[in-house]
């Protein structure tokens, strides 16, 4: 273990060896990384543990600088573990560079089938006794981390003292088709709100889309297409996302000796915003997190999109309607345009066709839950359907909700200590 300091904090890096397949504990092993953080003034004290599970899937835990945001509130009473879920951050990586070590696409897909919430929770339970001496811990789950927390309640509630969820109550039984059928109208509302705020972006988006359709430029090997441009709508789910999108669009074009072209600044910003190089598991596993039965996910977002023709860029350009952005959806074309994903397109197709996903949630166990749980549900959350979330909240015994329109999906980041305070007060019956 390696310990070091930041202002007001002591940090300790942990590396845990866990089974790839927990049903075969003597089989192949992988590494999972966690960063312990404690207030310097309390470093020598016995404190309860708080495990943080990041959103995603496919993102390592946030790298804080000092006691910022919600972490500053947490270390007042907890020893915190920021976990890089398997395949992310400093845990054994899973990407275009490492997955060929597994073999071909079939072997890669079989390997990645172990990277869902079920095995993330098994990792947590494998790690917990090593840190807490067997005591249960509090889990704070953001977005997909909340999905993992609900799985935890379903499969190993004995390991939990308290559960706090922010923007991450999954449907217990929805197929991926149902998830995206609910998602497209939410995204359309977010786009309408953006264009109402920045009406000049309507024509600007049409001009950019038309240019991309005609020229199909590349930036660092990344093919810039109308569809990838539309996917910038993923930004609209955050509190400042609409403003960030507007600023990205405002310098799209530049005059050159060859006429008007997309500026290098815009192309680089678009490439960076749409690249999965830093989080390929998001693209590979995104629909798999909804697989719970013998039905394949089968590129659900792409299939369901056909039910919403207003999202078709060519149709928008042929008429006088706005180009609608998309977001929070993965499509086959992602594995053609992004060099970080291109070598993995067959692997992704095999995951989309998979029919042996195990159920992730246990409704009967959740209905009998006795772990204190509180969840922040964000009104009209672009990433997690509010109606689905509230149905799940009602199905988990004793869960208390805080439904708010004060924040978007990134409320834990934006609201920091106040969000964590509110959830802790709910589980402690203080408000």
C-alpha positions as CSV (number, residue, x, y, z in Angstrom):
1,X,0.0,0.0,0.0
2,X,1.2,3.5,-0.8
3,X,0.0,6.4,1.4
4,X,0.5,10.1,0.6
5,X,-1.1,13.4,1.4
6,X,-3.2,16.1,-0.2
7,X,-4.4,19.2,1.7
8,X,-6.3,18.0,4.7
9,X,-6.4,14.4,3.5
10,X,-4.4,11.1,3.7
11,X,-4.8,8.9,0.7
12,X,-3.8,5.2,0.4
13,X,-3.8,3.2,-2.8
14,X,-5.1,-0.4,-2.6
15,X,-4.8,-3.1,-5.2
16,X,-7.0,-6.1,-4.8
17,X,-6.7,-9.4,-6.6
18,X,-10.2,-10.8,-7.3
19,X,-11.5,-13.7,-9.4
20,X,-12.6,-12.8,-12.9
21,X,-15.5,-15.3,-12.4
22,X,-16.5,-15.4,-8.7
23,X,-18.1,-18.8,-9.2
24,X,-14.6,-20.1,-10.0
25,X,-12.5,-18.5,-7.2
26,X,-9.4,-20.5,-8.1
27,X,-9.5,-19.5,-11.8
28,X,-8.2,-16.5,-13.6
29,X,-7.6,-13.4,-11.4
30,X,-7.8,-9.7,-12.3
31,X,-6.9,-6.6,-10.3
32,X,-9.3,-4.0,-8.9
33,X,-8.0,-0.6,-7.7
34,X,-9.4,1.4,-4.8
35,X,-8.2,4.7,-3.3
36,X,-8.8,5.1,0.4
37,X,-9.3,8.7,1.6
38,X,-9.6,9.9,5.2
39,X,-9.4,13.3,6.8
40,X,-5.8,13.9,8.0
41,X,-7.2,14.9,11.5
42,X,-8.9,11.5,11.8
43,X,-6.5,9.2,10.0
44,X,-5.7,7.2,13.1
45,X,-9.3,6.8,14.2
46,X,-11.7,3.9,13.7
47,X,-14.3,5.2,11.2
48,X,-17.1,3.7,9.3
49,X,-16.4,3.1,5.6
50,X,-18.2,4.7,2.7
51,X,-17.7,3.0,-0.7
52,X,-18.2,5.2,-3.7
53,X,-19.4,3.6,-7.0
54,X,-19.0,5.9,-10.0
55,X,-21.5,6.3,-12.9
56,X,-21.0,4.8,-16.3
57,X,-20.6,2.0,-17.0
58,X,-16.9,2.2,-17.9
59,X,-15.6,5.2,-15.9
60,X,-13.0,5.0,-13.1
61,X,-13.8,6.8,-9.9
62,X,-13.4,10.5,-9.9
63,X,-10.0,11.9,-9.1
64,X,-10.4,14.6,-6.5
65,X,-7.9,17.3,-5.5
66,X,-8.2,17.8,-1.8
67,X,-11.5,17.7,0.1
68,X,-13.6,19.1,-2.7
69,X,-17.3,18.6,-3.6
70,X,-19.1,15.8,-1.7
71,X,-15.8,14.2,-0.6
72,X,-15.3,17.1,1.9
73,X,-18.6,16.3,3.5
74,X,-18.0,12.5,3.5
75,X,-14.6,12.6,5.2
76,X,-16.1,14.4,8.2
77,X,-17.4,11.1,9.4
78,X,-16.3,8.3,6.9
79,X,-13.2,6.7,5.7
80,X,-13.9,6.7,1.9
81,X,-13.0,4.1,-0.7
82,X,-13.2,5.4,-4.3
83,X,-13.4,2.2,-6.4
84,X,-12.3,1.8,-10.0
85,X,-14.8,-0.8,-11.0
86,X,-13.4,-3.8,-12.9
87,X,-12.0,-2.8,-16.3
88,X,-11.8,1.0,-15.4
89,X,-9.2,3.4,-14.1
90,X,-6.2,1.6,-12.6
91,X,-8.0,-1.7,-12.4
92,X,-7.0,-4.4,-15.0
93,X,-7.9,-2.5,-18.2
94,X,-10.3,-3.7,-20.9
95,X,-9.8,-1.8,-24.2
96,X,-8.7,-2.2,-27.8
97,X,-5.1,-2.6,-26.7
98,X,-5.6,-5.2,-24.0
99,X,-8.7,-7.3,-25.1
100,X,-6.8,-9.0,-28.0
101,X,-4.8,-10.8,-25.2
102,X,-8.1,-12.7,-24.6
103,X,-8.2,-14.0,-28.2
104,X,-10.7,-13.2,-30.9
105,X,-14.1,-11.4,-30.7
106,X,-15.8,-14.4,-29.2
107,X,-13.3,-14.8,-26.4
108,X,-13.4,-11.0,-25.8
109,X,-17.2,-11.0,-25.5
110,X,-17.2,-13.9,-23.1
111,X,-14.6,-12.1,-21.0
112,X,-16.6,-8.8,-20.9
113,X,-19.8,-10.7,-19.9
114,X,-18.2,-10.7,-16.4
115,X,-18.1,-6.8,-16.3
116,X,-21.7,-6.0,-15.3
117,X,-23.1,-4.9,-12.0
118,X,-23.4,-8.5,-10.6
119,X,-19.6,-9.0,-10.7
120,X,-18.9,-5.4,-9.6
121,X,-20.9,-6.2,-6.4
122,X,-19.1,-9.5,-6.0
123,X,-15.8,-7.6,-6.1
124,X,-17.1,-5.2,-3.5
125,X,-18.1,-8.1,-1.2
126,X,-14.7,-9.7,-1.8
127,X,-12.9,-6.5,-0.8
128,X,-15.1,-5.4,2.1
129,X,-13.8,-7.8,4.8
130,X,-10.2,-6.9,3.9
131,X,-10.9,-3.3,4.8
132,X,-13.6,-3.2,7.3
133,X,-12.9,-6.4,9.2
134,X,-16.3,-7.7,8.2
135,X,-18.4,-4.7,9.2
136,X,-21.0,-3.5,6.7
137,X,-20.3,-0.2,4.9
138,X,-22.3,2.7,3.4
139,X,-22.5,2.7,-0.4
140,X,-22.9,5.9,-2.4
141,X,-23.8,5.1,-6.0
142,X,-24.0,7.7,-8.7
143,X,-25.9,6.9,-11.9
144,X,-24.7,3.4,-12.9
145,X,-23.2,3.2,-9.5
146,X,-26.8,3.4,-8.2
147,X,-27.7,0.5,-10.5
148,X,-24.9,-1.4,-8.8
149,X,-26.2,-0.4,-5.3
150,X,-29.6,-1.8,-6.2
151,X,-27.9,-5.1,-7.3
152,X,-26.1,-5.0,-3.9
153,X,-29.4,-4.7,-2.1
154,X,-30.7,-7.7,-4.1
155,X,-27.7,-10.0,-3.6
156,X,-25.7,-9.1,-0.5
157,X,-27.6,-6.7,1.8
158,X,-25.7,-8.1,4.8
159,X,-22.7,-6.1,3.6
160,X,-24.6,-2.8,3.7
161,X,-25.1,-0.4,6.6
162,X,-26.7,2.3,4.4
163,X,-27.3,2.9,0.7
164,X,-27.3,6.4,-0.9
165,X,-28.2,6.7,-4.5
166,X,-28.0,9.8,-6.8
167,X,-29.6,9.6,-10.2
168,X,-29.3,5.9,-10.4
169,X,-32.5,3.9,-9.7
170,X,-32.8,1.4,-12.5
171,X,-36.0,-0.2,-13.8
172,X,-36.1,-3.7,-12.2
173,X,-37.6,-5.4,-15.2
174,X,-37.5,-3.1,-18.3
175,X,-35.8,-4.5,-21.4
176,X,-33.3,-2.2,-23.2
177,X,-36.1,-1.5,-25.8
178,X,-38.2,0.0,-23.0
179,X,-35.4,2.0,-21.7
180,X,-34.7,3.7,-25.0
181,X,-38.4,4.0,-25.9
182,X,-38.7,6.2,-22.8
183,X,-35.4,8.0,-23.4
184,X,-36.0,9.5,-26.9
185,X,-38.9,11.7,-25.8
186,X,-36.8,13.0,-22.8
187,X,-33.9,13.8,-25.1
188,X,-36.2,15.6,-27.5
189,X,-37.4,17.8,-24.6
190,X,-33.8,18.6,-23.6
191,X,-33.0,19.6,-27.2
192,X,-36.2,21.8,-27.4
193,X,-35.1,23.5,-24.2
194,X,-31.6,24.1,-25.6
195,X,-32.9,25.6,-28.8
196,X,-35.3,27.8,-26.8
197,X,-32.4,29.1,-24.8
198,X,-30.1,29.4,-27.8
199,X,-32.3,29.8,-30.9
200,X,-29.2,30.7,-33.0
201,X,-28.0,27.1,-32.6
202,X,-30.9,25.8,-34.7
203,X,-29.4,27.1,-38.0
204,X,-25.9,26.5,-36.8
205,X,-26.6,22.8,-36.1
206,X,-28.2,22.5,-39.5
207,X,-25.1,24.0,-41.2
208,X,-22.7,21.8,-39.4
209,X,-24.8,18.7,-40.1
210,X,-25.0,19.5,-43.8
211,X,-21.2,20.1,-44.0
212,X,-20.5,16.8,-42.2
213,X,-22.9,15.0,-44.5
214,X,-21.1,16.3,-47.6
215,X,-17.4,16.2,-46.5
216,X,-17.1,13.5,-43.8
217,X,-13.9,15.0,-42.3
218,X,-11.6,13.1,-39.9
219,X,-9.8,14.3,-36.8
220,X,-7.0,12.2,-35.4
221,X,-8.6,9.1,-37.1
222,X,-12.0,9.9,-35.8
223,X,-14.6,10.1,-38.5
224,X,-16.9,13.1,-38.0
225,X,-20.4,12.3,-39.3
226,X,-23.8,13.8,-38.8
227,X,-24.7,11.0,-36.4
228,X,-21.6,11.6,-34.2
229,X,-22.4,15.3,-34.3
230,X,-25.9,14.6,-33.1
231,X,-24.5,12.5,-30.2
232,X,-23.1,15.7,-28.7
233,X,-26.6,15.9,-27.1
234,X,-25.2,13.7,-24.3
235,X,-24.0,17.0,-22.9
236,X,-27.6,18.2,-22.4
237,X,-28.0,15.9,-19.4
238,X,-25.7,18.0,-17.2
239,X,-26.4,21.2,-15.4
240,X,-24.2,23.3,-17.6
241,X,-24.3,21.1,-20.6
242,X,-26.6,23.3,-22.7
243,X,-24.2,26.2,-22.3
244,X,-21.1,24.0,-23.0
245,X,-22.8,22.7,-26.2
246,X,-23.6,26.3,-27.3
247,X,-20.0,27.4,-26.9
248,X,-18.8,24.4,-28.8
249,X,-21.0,25.2,-31.7
250,X,-20.3,28.9,-31.9
251,X,-16.9,28.7,-33.5
252,X,-17.7,25.8,-35.8
253,X,-16.7,27.5,-39.1
254,X,-13.6,29.4,-40.3
255,X,-12.9,31.1,-43.7
256,X,-9.9,29.6,-45.5
257,X,-8.3,30.0,-49.0
258,X,-10.5,27.0,-50.0
259,X,-13.7,28.5,-48.7
260,X,-15.6,27.9,-45.5
261,X,-14.5,24.9,-43.5
262,X,-15.0,23.4,-40.1
263,X,-12.4,25.0,-37.8
264,X,-9.7,22.9,-36.2
265,X,-10.9,24.1,-32.9
266,X,-14.4,22.7,-33.4
267,X,-13.2,19.4,-35.0
268,X,-10.9,18.8,-32.0
269,X,-13.6,19.7,-29.5
270,X,-16.1,17.4,-31.2
271,X,-13.6,14.6,-31.4
272,X,-12.8,14.9,-27.8
273,X,-16.4,15.1,-26.7
274,X,-17.4,12.0,-28.7
275,X,-14.3,9.8,-28.3
276,X,-14.5,6.6,-26.2
277,X,-10.8,6.2,-25.9
278,X,-10.8,6.9,-22.2
279,X,-13.9,4.8,-21.4
280,X,-14.5,2.1,-24.1
281,X,-16.5,-0.1,-21.7
282,X,-19.2,2.6,-21.7
283,X,-19.8,1.7,-25.4
284,X,-19.2,-2.0,-25.1
285,X,-21.3,-2.6,-22.0
286,X,-23.9,0.2,-22.2
287,X,-26.8,-1.9,-23.4
288,X,-25.6,-5.1,-21.6
289,X,-26.4,-3.4,-18.2
290,X,-30.1,-3.8,-19.1
291,X,-29.8,-7.5,-20.2
292,X,-31.7,-9.7,-17.7
293,X,-33.3,-12.5,-19.7
294,X,-33.0,-14.6,-22.8
295,X,-33.8,-11.7,-25.1
296,X,-30.7,-10.0,-26.7
297,X,-30.4,-6.3,-26.4
298,X,-29.7,-6.4,-30.2
299,X,-28.7,-2.7,-30.6
300,X,-31.8,-1.5,-28.9
301,X,-31.1,2.2,-29.2
302,X,-30.6,1.9,-32.9
303,X,-33.7,-0.1,-33.5
304,X,-36.0,2.0,-31.3
305,X,-34.7,5.2,-32.9
306,X,-36.6,4.2,-36.0
307,X,-39.8,4.8,-34.1
308,X,-38.7,8.4,-33.7
309,X,-38.1,9.6,-37.3
310,X,-37.6,13.2,-36.2
311,X,-34.1,12.2,-35.0
312,X,-33.1,11.4,-38.6
313,X,-30.6,14.1,-39.7
314,X,-31.2,13.6,-43.4
315,X,-34.9,14.0,-43.0
316,X,-34.3,17.2,-41.0
317,X,-32.0,18.6,-43.7
318,X,-34.5,17.8,-46.4
319,X,-37.2,19.8,-44.6
320,X,-37.0,22.9,-42.5
321,X,-37.1,21.3,-39.1
322,X,-34.3,21.4,-36.5
323,X,-31.6,18.7,-36.3
324,X,-32.2,16.9,-33.1
325,X,-29.3,15.9,-30.9
326,X,-29.2,12.4,-29.3
327,X,-27.3,11.1,-26.3
328,X,-27.0,8.4,-23.7
329,X,-27.3,5.8,-26.5
330,X,-24.8,3.5,-28.3
331,X,-25.2,2.5,-31.9
332,X,-23.3,0.3,-34.4
333,X,-21.9,3.3,-36.1
334,X,-20.0,4.2,-33.0
335,X,-17.8,1.2,-33.8
336,X,-17.1,2.5,-37.2
337,X,-16.2,6.2,-36.6
338,X,-14.2,5.9,-33.4
339,X,-10.7,4.4,-33.7
340,X,-10.8,3.4,-30.0
341,X,-13.8,1.2,-30.8
342,X,-13.2,0.1,-34.4
343,X,-11.2,-3.0,-33.6
344,X,-13.9,-4.1,-31.2
345,X,-17.0,-3.9,-33.5
346,X,-17.3,-7.7,-33.8
347,X,-17.0,-8.1,-30.0
348,X,-19.7,-5.5,-29.5
349,X,-22.0,-7.3,-32.0
350,X,-21.6,-10.5,-30.1
351,X,-22.5,-8.8,-26.8
352,X,-25.5,-7.3,-28.5
353,X,-26.6,-10.8,-29.6
354,X,-26.0,-12.5,-26.2
355,X,-29.0,-14.3,-24.7
356,X,-27.8,-15.7,-21.4
357,X,-27.8,-12.6,-19.1
358,X,-28.7,-13.4,-15.6
359,X,-31.3,-11.3,-13.7
360,X,-29.7,-8.5,-11.9
361,X,-32.4,-7.6,-9.3
362,X,-34.4,-9.6,-6.9
363,X,-37.9,-8.0,-6.5
364,X,-38.8,-10.2,-3.5
365,X,-35.7,-9.4,-1.6
366,X,-36.0,-5.7,-2.4
367,X,-39.6,-5.8,-1.1
368,X,-38.4,-7.2,2.2
369,X,-35.4,-4.8,2.4
370,X,-34.3,-3.6,5.8
371,X,-31.2,-1.6,4.8
372,X,-31.8,2.2,5.2
373,X,-31.8,3.6,1.6
374,X,-32.3,7.1,0.3
375,X,-32.2,8.2,-3.3
376,X,-32.0,11.5,-5.1
377,X,-34.3,11.4,-8.2
378,X,-33.8,14.3,-10.6
379,X,-37.0,15.5,-12.3
380,X,-36.9,14.7,-16.0
381,X,-33.4,13.2,-15.7
382,X,-32.1,12.8,-19.3
383,X,-30.1,9.7,-18.5
384,X,-32.4,7.7,-16.1
385,X,-36.1,7.7,-16.7
386,X,-37.9,9.4,-13.7
387,X,-41.0,7.2,-14.0
388,X,-38.9,4.0,-14.0
389,X,-36.9,5.3,-11.0
390,X,-40.0,6.1,-9.0
391,X,-41.5,2.7,-9.7
392,X,-38.3,1.1,-8.4
393,X,-38.3,3.4,-5.4
394,X,-41.8,2.2,-4.5
395,X,-40.7,-1.5,-4.9
396,X,-37.8,-1.2,-2.4
397,X,-39.1,-1.4,1.2
398,X,-38.2,1.6,3.3
399,X,-36.5,3.6,0.5
400,X,-36.9,7.3,0.9
401,X,-36.7,9.6,-2.1
402,X,-35.8,13.2,-2.7
403,X,-37.3,14.3,-6.0
404,X,-35.9,17.6,-7.1
405,X,-35.6,19.8,-10.2
406,X,-32.8,21.8,-8.6
407,X,-30.2,19.6,-10.3
408,X,-29.7,17.6,-13.5
409,X,-28.2,14.2,-13.5
410,X,-24.8,15.5,-12.3
411,X,-26.4,16.8,-9.0
412,X,-23.8,15.0,-6.8
413,X,-21.0,16.8,-8.6
414,X,-22.9,20.1,-8.8
415,X,-24.6,20.0,-5.4
416,X,-21.7,18.3,-3.5
417,X,-22.1,18.4,0.2
418,X,-25.7,19.6,0.2
419,X,-26.9,16.5,-1.8
420,X,-25.0,14.1,0.5
421,X,-26.3,15.9,3.6
422,X,-29.9,15.6,2.3
423,X,-29.6,11.9,1.7
424,X,-27.9,11.2,5.0
425,X,-30.7,13.2,6.8
426,X,-33.3,11.0,5.0
427,X,-31.8,7.7,6.0
428,X,-31.3,9.0,9.6
429,X,-34.9,10.2,9.8
430,X,-33.7,13.8,10.3
431,X,-35.7,15.4,7.5
